[in-house]
Amino acid sequence: MKIRCFSCFSILAVTFVLLNACKEKASIAYQESDIQIIPKVGSLQLNSGVFQFNENTVFVASNQQQKIAAQLLIDKFKNASGWNLPIVSTIPKNNYVAFKTDVGLDAEAYALKVNENGITISASDSSGFLYAVQSLRQLLPVEIESTTVVKDIDWQIPNVDIVDGPRFPWRGLMLDLSRHFFNKAYIKETIDALSLHKLNILHLHLVDDQGWRIEIKKYPKLTEVGAWRVDQEHLPWNSRTENNPKEKGTYGGYLTQEDLKDIVAYAALKGVEVVPEIEMPAHVSSAIAAYPELSCHEQPIAVPSGALWPITDIYCAGKESTFQFLEDILLEVMEIFPSRYIHIGGDEATKTNWEKCVHCKKRIAQEGLKNVEELQSYFIKRIEKFINSKGKKLIGWDEILEGGLAPEATVMSWRGVKGGVEAAKYGNDAIMSPVGYCYFDYYQGPPEYEPKAGGSVITVSKVYDFEPIVDELSTEEAKHILGGQANVWAEHIPTEDHSQYMIFPRLTALSETLWSPKELRDWNDFSGRLKTMMQRFELLDINYAKSAYIITSKVEANAEDKSVELTLHNEFLDSDIRYAFGDAELNEQSAKFVTPIKLKRTTVVKAAMFKENKPTGMVFKDTITFHKAVSSKVDYITKYHNRYQGSGDFNLVNTLRGTKNFRDGRWQAWLNEDAEVIIDLGEEKDIKRVTIGSMENQKNAIFYPSKIQVFVSKNGKEFVEVKSFNRAFKPNKETELKEFNLEFEPIKARVVKVKLSLSHHIRERNEGWIFVDEILIH
């Protein structure tokens, strides 16, 4: 008996019928659910019968494009089966994979026809042939990804007719090489994975404050000085100190022009276009450290080793020498990268030095500009004119809209989709890369269980919900949305292994949102196919995150009987989740989670996902703590902010505690004002302690309250203060959860009022939040 695996958690058992003494195998009866291709194909017809690969199968190719595509699968078979399948020029009667050029097909599109005799692949370009082969690869058993010979595998695929092509022309991934440097071999591995997922853009972030990563022959100090920083890798990114310009940097690296040409050539073979990003006018401390005369103040600075804000050391926009320097660099960049696009950044420029600089003031006067914002627009437009003169197009982050958009610039919208919408309405092209869906340096599961990351949580299913076309765009405006892109900023990603973990499997979800027809997208269907892709990742030695399997909880309060209902879930709806209470063991006898669990008292809950009746992966454990205010009526003297509503008016008394992910839906928050709530216990009760669950994440303007006051009342009208607590502001670079316990002499009360104050020091800033997940009354 031979078994073909379609999924890592559910195995399709295929029984071979033994016919007579020669034990001839019957055909497998495939179902459409057995087709596990990601991204989902546009059109699929499943027919009866199969095609069987064997050591006599031949590939028929007539040009170099076709041969390159064929070689991808030939190499796979050589590794996994030991066969050395040939490329021939004439189609035999059967047992072949034939490539045909069809100029009627759109760019990157393909048609794949499989029957018992052979396979025919049609496309109009090299990418179409490659993507057809990637689909063919995913029709094969996952063992095709093995690097060693696998025995007892039927290399069989179903007879199908597939017509497929991309929804968007821009399907990308950005790798940040500046904050932490990754080498050529890893970049090539990433290109392989992009091609597997039918993604066609690799955006290399080669320049930033913390490191210059591209060799420029005319300006050697860019890599001699700018590519190296003082090693502070033992410290958290946000805790690193300012470096002395005289201290030699030892941490870093760069890619030579030959390295980059090799990467570009390799990517071309895989259907991937490499787009370089050369930041300007900000995020260039590494360049100014090498050539201080490029700045307004011309003072020596060091390459920073960690977080830098605000970014004031930027190129001087008033000096002609700045533009000569940048044009020289761009000429060398264009020699390396044949890409249609040059990305110039253009984001997060703090222009305080421009406001004081005599050169910049002179430029503003000469050009009739109103302010430094228009000076940035002048800067970008001038660079765009130069780039356009060389037959290239400019891309910039959405800040390039400020002061006026360059006429032919493409906007990469990262601060939500607003910048992309604005660009499209101007008639400019845009690429959607919103931080809430496409920043893969963010956590992908509960932060308590994940390696250090930036921002909040973007799960695989959240990425799958990403939609580049927003409703407010007209049909004509929507044509300017080229597609989307994921960004992997590397401040908190020091190793290639960590980088890969952050990319996969979220990139798999993104690939389907950018390739497949919108109407075919369905999370339940995709998540089943994702499990098979994860099995391929295992064989490809891709370090992917299993965060989607982590069990999390949701609690709803019931005011009538003072109970809560606990729901356990992960991102896969078909997961076998089982649970137990207290010290009970999690085993095959444990209860399966089917419907919400009703609780009326403090309970320890444990849960795990089961595979083949055995617990696997991380065990969920939580204590649902009941207190005297659970499910009580809460009146809000100051209403929580609409951005952070938690579960509504019972959020503070539903027992569900928040995580370090401030967007987890468990927090209520108040912006730039005090929080004041009244909790009605329904009857007089003896109370002696009030506990406030809070968070601090100063990077995101979330602060502990500076003062907490507790008042009690028997009738809800006259209140008496029973306890207060003052806390001085302290700088804090970490995200923390804290309980503030206010104890007092036991007292009878029916109503409790809690007031949380934001310090005036914080309130004077642009933004200051108070976050609360629960108010516990004992």
N, C-alpha and C positions, 0 to 999 in steps of 0.2 A: 504494500500500500504506500502511496505517495501523497503527501499533503502539501497544498499550496497555501501560504499565509497571505491574507489580505489586510490584516489589522493586528496591532500589537496586543490588543486586549480582547478582541473577539476573533476567533479563528474559523474561517470557512472550511469545514471538513469536506473534502471531495473524494468520494469513493470510486475507485476504479473497478469496473466489473471484469472479472477474469473470464475470458472467452476461450473455451476449449483447452487443449493441452498447451497451445503456444502462448496463453495468457495475454492476448491482445487487449489493449486498453480502449475503452469506450470514450466518446467525446464528453467533455464537461458541458453541462447545461448552465451557461452563464446567465446571470441576471444583471440588470442595469446597475444595481447597487454594488456589484463587484467591480465596476469601473471606478478606480480610485484616483483619477488624475486630478492634480492641483497645478494651476488654477483650472476651475471647471471649464470644460470645452463648450463652445457656442452651440454646436449642433451634433447630436449623437444618435446614430441608429444602430442598435444591436441586432445582429443576425445570428442565425443558428450556425453551429460549427466553429472550428478553431484553426489557427495556423500554428504549426509546430516548427520551432527552430531546431536545427541539429547541426552536426559538424559539416554538413554539405550545403548549408544555406549560403547563398552568395548575395552580395550587394552590387547593384547595377548603377553606375554613376558615369556621367559624361563630361562633367566639368569640375573645376576645383572646389566650387561652393558645395556641390553635392558630395564630393569625396570627403571634405572636412566634416560634414554632418554624419556621413556614414562611419567615419573613423571613430566617432564618439562611441557608437554602439559596438563597433568591432572591438575596441579596447575593453569595453565592459565584459563582453563575452570571453575575451582572452583571459581576463582575470578570474571570472566566476566559473567558467566552464572548461577552460584550457584549450578551447578551439581557436584557431587562427583563420577567421572567415575572410575570404578574398573579396576584392572589388574587381568587377568585370565590366565589359562594355556592352555586352549583348544579353538581352533578357532570355533566360531559358524557359522551358515549358512550365516549371514549377519550382518551389523552394527558393524564392528570391525576395529581396527588398529592392524595389526599383524607384529611382528618383526621376521626376519629370519636371521640366520647367513649364509653368503655365503663366504667361504674362497677364492673363485675365484676373489673377488673384491679387488682392491688395498687398502692400508692403507688410511683411511679418506674418501674413496669413498663410494657411496651408490646408490641404485636404489629405486625409489619410484613409485609405481603403484596404481592408484586410479580408482575404478569403482563404480557403484551404490551399490554394495554389501559390499565393504570394501576397506581397504587400506593395502597394503603390503610394508613393508620397509625391504630392504636387505642391509647388510653391513658385513664387515669382522672384524671390531673392534668397540670399544666404540665411537670413534670420528665419524665414519661413521654413526652410529645410531643417535648420537646427531645432526649432520649436516642435516640429513634427516628430523628430527623433526623441525629444524629451518626453513627448506624450507616449510614444511607442515604448520607451524605457519604463514608463510608469504603468503600462499595461502588463509588463513582465512581472514575474515574482520578485519580491523585494530582494531576494538573494542575488539579483543581478548587480547589486551594489557591493558585493563582497570583493575583497582584494585577494582572496585565495580561492582555489577551486572548491566548489560546493558539489557534493555528490547527491544522487537521488532526487534531482529536481527536474520536473517537466517544464521545459522552456516553451510554454504554450501561451497563446493569447487568444481572446475571443475575436470572432469575425465582426468587424465594426466598420461603419462609414462615419468619419468625423470631418466636419468643416469648422474651422476655428480661426480666430483672429483677435487681436487686442481691441479693447474698448478705448484705451488711451495710448498715445504715442510716447508719453514720458512715464516710465515706471522705474523709479530709482531708489537708490540707497546712498546715503552720505556717510563716509568714514572720516572721523576727525583724527588726523595723524599728528596734530600739533600738541594737544594736551598730554597725550602719551603716544609714543612712536611705535608703529607696527611695520614689520618688514615686508619685503616683496613676496615672500612665499605665502604669508597669510593673506595678502591682498589677492593673490592668484586663487587661493582657496575660496575666498569670498566671491570672486568672479565666477567660479564653477557653480557655486550655490545660486547666484543670480540667474545664470543660464538655465539651471534646473527649474527655477520658478518662472521662467519666461520674463524676467525683469531685464531691462536693456540699458540702464544708466548706472554707472558708478561715479559718484561725485566725490572727489578727493579734496578734503579740507587741508590744504598744504601749508597754510600760513595762519598763525595766530600769535597772540602775545607770548605764549609760553614756548614757542619753538617754530623756527623756519625750516621746512622739510624738503625743499627743492633746490637742487644745485643751479646757481646762476653764474655762468662763467665770467661775465663782466663785473660782477660784484661778489668776489669770493668770501668776503667777511660775513655775508648773509648766512653761510653755513659754518664758517670757521668760528664765528661768535654766536650768531643768532640761533643756531641749531642746538645749542647746549645751555643748560641751566644748572644752577647749584642744586645738588641732590638733596631734596627734602621729602623723599618718598616715604619716609617713616612717619610723617605727619599727615593728618587729614587735610584735604585740599584747601578747605577754608581756614585752616589754622597756620598756614605757612607764612613765614616772615619775609619782609622785603630784603632783597639781596644787594650786596655791595657790588657796584660795577667793576671793581678791581679784582673781585674773586672769580677765579676761573670756573666755568661750568663744566660738569662732567657727565650729566645725565641728558640723554637725547639721542640724536641721530638724524640722518636725512637720506633721501633717495637721490642718486646721481641721475644725470640726464639719460644715461644708458639704462639704468634700472627702470626709469619711467617709460622709455621707449619700448622696452621689453614687456612691461605691463600693458601698455596700449596695444601692442601687437597681439599679445595673448588674449586680451579682452575681445579684440576684433574677431578672433577665431570662435569666440563663444557668443557672438551677437551682442556684445556689451560695448557701449560708448563710454569712454572715460572723460569726465568733465572736470577740469582743474578749477580750484577756487584760490585766487590770490587776493586776500583781504585788502580793503582800503575804504575810507581813509583811517579807520580805527582797527583795533585788534592787531596792531603792528609793532608792539613793543620790541619784539625780537629783531625787527628790521632797524628800529631806532637805536637799539643797543649796539648794533653793528655800525650804523652810520648816523650819529646824533644830529648831524646837520639837516637831516630830513624833517626834524620837528621844528616847532615854532621857537622853543627856548634854547635848542642846540646843546642841552646839558647831557652829560653821560648818564645813562640808566643801565640797569641790569635786566637780563631776561628774567621775568618773574617765574617763580617755581610753583605758584598756586593761584588762588583766586585773586582777581584784580577788579576793583570797582571803586569809583567810576573810571572809565577808560579815557584819560585825558592826554596821554602821550600818543598823539596821532600825527599823521603826515601834515605838514604845513601846506595849506591850499593857496598860499600867496606867492610861493617861490616857483619860478619856472623850472628850477633844478629838480623839484619834486616830480613834475610831470615828465621830465626827461628820463629820470630814474625809472619811473613806472613804465614808460613806453619801452625802454631798453629791456626791462624784465619781461614784459608781455610779448615782445618779439621772440625772445628765447622760449617762452612758454608755448607760443604758437608753433614753433619748430618741433616741439616734442609732441603736442597734442593736436591731432587733426580734427578734434571735436568741433561741431558747429558753434558751440557755446563756450564762453569764458565767464566764469562766475567771479564777481568782484566784491562779494560781501556787502559792504555799505551799511552795516548795522551798528547800533549802540555806540555811536560817536558822541562823546561829551565834548562840547565845543568851547569850553571855557578858555582854553589857550588861544583859539581863533579870535575870540572876542577882544583879547589883549594884544594880539600880535600885529606889529606894524605892517608886516607883509600882507597879512590877511585883510586888514583894514583898507590897505591900498587897493587890493584886488576887488573888494566890495565896492569901493568908490568908482574904480575904473569900469567895472562891468555893470554899474547901475543896479546893484543888488540891494535888497532891503535889510537883510540880516544874515546871520551865520547859517540859518536853515537854507536860504537860497544859495549861499556859498557852497553848501554840500551838494545842492542840485547842480550848480555850475560844475563842480568837481566831477560828478557822475556823468553828466552830459558830455563833458570834454573827453573823458575816458571812453565813453560809448562811441563818440565820433571816431576816435582812433581805432577802436576795435572793429567798428563797421567798415572802416577804410581797408581793413585787411580781410574782409569777407567773413567776419565772425559776428556773432550776436552776443549781447551782454545780458547776464542774469544778475540780479541782486536781491538781497533779503528785502522784506516789504518796507523797511525804513527809507529805501530810495524813492518812495512816493513823497517824502517830506520835502517841501520847497518846490515841488514840481517834478513830474516823472519824465525821464528821458524818452524821446519819441518812439524808439523801437525797442526799449528795454523790456525784458521779461522779468516779472516779479515772482519771487519765491515767497509765498505767504506763510509765515511761521506763527505770527501772533493771532491765531485763529484764521478764519477764512476772509476776514474783512479786506485785507490788502489785495488778495486775489480778485475779489469781487470788484473792488475799486479799479484795479488795473483793467479787468475785462470790460468794464463800462467805459473806460477811456479808449478801448480798442487795442490795448496791449495784451500780449499773451501772459499767462500766469500758470504757476505750478503750485498746487496746494500741498502744504506740509505743516498743518496746524499742530501746535505743541500738544494739544489734548488728545491727539490720536497717533501722531507720527514721531514723537520723541522717544526713541528706543533706549536712551540713557535713563529713563524713568523706571521705577520698579514695575515688575510685571505680576507680582503677587504681594501678599501681606509683607510690609517692610520688615517685620520681626523675623521672617523666615528667608529673607533674600540678602544677597551681597549688597554692599553699599551702592547706592544709586542716587541720582538727582531727582528732584521734583516729587510728584505723588505716584499714583499707580495707573499704568495703562496695560490692561490685560489683553490677552489674545482676542477675546470676544469684542473688546472695545475697538481694537484695530480693525476687526472685521466690519464694524459698524461705520467705518470711515466712508464718507461719500464726497468726492471732489466737486460735484455739481450741486450748487445750492439753489433753492427754489426761486430766490429773487432774481436770478439771471434769466434773461430772455434766451430764446433758442439761438439767436445770432451771437449774443454775449457768451453763452456757454461754449461756443466753438473756440473761444480763446483760452479755455482751461485745458492745458496740455496733458494734465494728469496729476500724479502725486509722487511723494517721496518720503521715505523714512530717514531720520537723522540720528546718528549715534555719536553724540558728543562724549568726549573721553575724559572729562575731568576726574571722574570716579572709576575709570576703567583702565587699570594699569597694565593688564596683560591681554594677549590675544585670546586666550581661553575665556577670559571674562567677557571680552567683546563679543565673541561668538555666542556665549550664553545669553547676552542681552538681545542679540539679533533674532535668534531662533527660539520658538517657532513663530514669533510675531511677523517676521518677514513673509512667512507662508500665508498668513491671513491677508497681509497687504497685497500680495501678488494676485489674489483672487479679486479683491476690490478694484484693482486697476486693469485687470485683463478681462474678466468675465462679464457678460451682459448683466446689468443690474437686476433684471427680473429673475435671473437664475440663482441669485445669491440667497443662501439659506443656511443659518448657523448650524442647525441640527444636522443637515446633510454634510456641510463642510467639516464639522467636528469629527464625524465618523471617518472621513477621508484623511483628516489630520493625523489620526492615530497610525494609519499606514505610513504616512510620510515620516512620522517620528521613528518608525521601525527602520526606514531607510536611513535616517540620521544616525541611528545606532551603527549601522554597517559602514556608513561614510565617516564615522568617527567625528561627527559634528557635536559639539558640546551644547546641546539645546536645553532650555529650561523646562522643567516639568511642573511649573507653577500652576498651570491650568488644572492640575489634579488636586491641588491643595483645597481642603474642605474649609469653608467659611460658614458663617451663620447669619441669620436674620431673625429678629424678634419683633413680634407685634403684641402690644398690650391690650388686655380686655378689661375695660373699666367696670363692667357689670359684676364679674365675679373675682376681680383683683388677681387675675392670672396673666400669664404670658404664653404665647405660642412660639416655639423655636423651630426654625426651618434650617436644615443642613443642606449644603449644596456645593458643587464645584462647577467648572465651566462645561462639563460634559453631562448632558441631561440623562444619559443612559448609565451613569455610574452606579455601581452597587455600593451604597454607603450604609454601614451598619453602626449601631451605637450601643453604649452601655452607660449606666449610672454609677457614680461613686467608685468603689474599689473593684467592681465587677470586671472580669477579663473580657477583652475584645477577642472573640473567636467565631467559628462558623455558626455557633448557636445565637450569636448576638442578633438583636432585632434589626430588620432592614428598615431604613428610613423610607417612608412612603408618604405620610401626611404629617403636618406640623405636630410637634410634641407639646402637649399642654402641661405647664408647670405652675405650681402654687406655692412652692417653698424653695429655699436655697438648695441648689442641686449642682453637683459636679457631673458634667457630661463629657464623655469621650466618644470619638467616632473615627472611623478609618474607611478608606476605600478598599473593597475586597476584590481579589482576582482569584478565580478558581477556589473560592471559599476560604481564602487566606488573606489577612490584612496586608496591604502593600502601601508603601510610601509613608508620608508623614501622618502622625496621629494628631487629630484635632482634640484639644482639651480646653474646656472653659468652665468657669464657675458662674452660674446664673445666681446672682446675689439678690435675694429678696430683702426689702426694707419696708418701713412703714408707709412710704409714699408711693409704692409701686401701683401703677395704673390710676393714680389720683388725678383730680382735675388741676390743670395748670393754667393760670392766667398770666399773660405777658404784659407787664407794665411797659416794657420796651420790647418790641417785636423783634425776633431774630431776622437776620438778613436773608433775602430771598435766594441768595447764592448757596447758603448753607442752612437748609431747613431740617436736616435730619429726617426723622420719620414723622414730623409734624408736632402737634401739640402734646403728644405723650412721650416725645423723645427723651426728655430729662427724667422720666420715671418708668422706663420700659426695661430696665436691667441690662440693656445691650451697651457694652462699652466700646469706645472708639479705638482705632488703631493709629499708628503714626502716619497713616495715609489720611491727610485732612480732607480728601475728597471721597472717603469711603461711605458717605451717606449716613454716618452715625453721629455726626457732630452738628450742633447748632452754634451759630456764631453771630457776633455783633461787631459792626464796623464803626470805629471812631466814636463810640458812645458806651456808656455803662449798660450793663445787663441787669434787669430787675424783674423778678418773677415771684408769683404768689402761688403756693401749693396748698390746696384744700384737702386735708386728710379725711374729710367726711364725718369725723367724730373726734372728740377729745382723746388724745393719746399721750402717754408718758414718753417724752423725748429727752435725749441728753447729748446727741451728737448729730451734726450735719457735715456731710462729706461732699466736696465738689471735685468732680473729675475734670481735669483741664489739660491743655496741650501748650507747648511752646515750640515754635519753629520760626525764629526771628528772621531767617532768610526769606520767608514768605510772609513776614509782617504779622505773625501770630505770637502773642505775648501772654504770659501769665497775668492774671489780675493783680493790680498793685494793692487793692484793698478788698476785703470780703466782709460783709456784714450780715448777720442773721437776726431776724426779728420774729417774734411769735405773737399770736393772738388767739383768743378764745372765740371771738365772733367775726373776725375778718375785717373789723373796723379800727379798733384801737390796738396798735402794735407796740411791743416793748423789745428793745434791742437786748439780746442775751449774750452775744459774742461778736467780736470783730477781730480782724487780722490784717496787719499791714505788711507789705513786702516791698523792699526797695528794688528798683530795676537793676538787673545784672546782665551784662552781655553774655550771650549763649550761642555758640556756633552749631550746637547739635539740636536734633529734634528730640523732645522729651515728653513723656506723659507723667502727670503728677496728680496725686490726690491731696487736697487740702482738707484736713480734719479740724473742725471747730467744735470743741467739747465744752459743755457748760453744766451747771447744776441741773439735775432732773427737774422737768417742769411739764405741767399738763397744757396742751395746746391743740387746737383744731386746725389752725392756719399757720403756715410758715412762709415768711418772706425772705428772699435772699437777694442781696445787691452786690454785684461785682463791678469794681471800678477800674477803668483804664487810667494809667498815670498820665499827668499832664505832659510829661516829657515825651511820651509816645504819641499822645493825641495831637501834638504840634507837628508830627510828621505827616506825610501825605496819606499814610495808610497804617491803621493799627487795629488788629482783630483780637477779640476774646472768644475762645472756643471752649465749649462745655459739652460733655457727653451724658453726664448723669448727675443728679442731685440725690444723694442717699440720706435718708433720715432714719435715725436709730433712737 
